[in-house]
């Protein structure tokens, strides 16, 4: 089946308001689709159903699941043609910028006066769009970001979500696992590797240390790589890979996921203080942004879960794009605003045909 025929099936499924998920793993030239054959809401607590799960930022042990056994499963190849992009300057109101900069300043004050090392704050950008056209935006999603986990997810109870996330929450293969810490963001200029400041290096170290400390309780072997630059579209991040072996059979995918989420890369450090600040100050519900999404295969213990970053939610003629950044004591509100503007490019490039 070619991509055009596949996307028409997806469009028909969406028209009938039936759950589906379309996805492609990083570096894969294959796209997969699960078309659920009913409208039931399946959930997973133990991650014991083969399929795709999606969990919100405020995860309390239960993820929505589109099970393989309840779905038509289709795969097809993604052509290797390259797409041209132009930077899209997202318009914004002065108040919108001022509100976000005030939020960042508030976070800096809390970090300066309390025992808080980092807080991740975010905002939601609303765009007017033309009616949803899967044939126009899905090929762009798949081809623009080959190193990301790309997906389009729909369930009547969650709405339509789309993303290209560069960050792995957890990959398991039997008793071995892989995760990463990803923090710090710079725009790639003239194809040159960016110079990282002490602020970004410190932010990344906070994330790495927190994940490593968390995993020591449930692992028998833990390896932490050197930090390096990871490119994701037009943006670069600092990345450290963390691998190891799970301690025993009692350490399940559900327990290690609950231990990891939310990571300091999407919430902050210490967790309780950062979460309290987000709940009291952000002023909107993140829903599935900074939650996680990915594939679960309990038969051979192979699972790939990704942090839901660089994503948007589409409702009728509106697209809601979500972006944020990690705030530390030496953050600059103007620079943090600019960083979120740069991060908007990922989904703006995808939705561009519908603007």
Secondary structure, DSSP 8 states (H G I E B T S, - for coil): --HHHHHHHHHHHHHTT--EEEEE-TT-SEEEEEEESS---EEESS--SSEEEEE-SS--S-EEEEEGGGEEEEEEE----------------HHHHHHHHHHHHHHHHHHHHSS--EEEEEEEEEEE--S--HHHHHHHHHHH-TTSEEEEEEETTTEEEEEEE--EEEEEETTEEEEEEEEEEEE-BTTB-----HHHHHHHHHHHHHHHHHHTTTEEEEEE---EEEEETTEEEEEEEEEEEESSTT--HHHHHHHHSS-TTTSEESHHHHHHHHHHHS-S--TTTTSEEEEEETTTTEEEEEE--SEEEEETTEEEEEEEEEE-TT--HHHHHHHHHHHTHHHHHHHGGG-
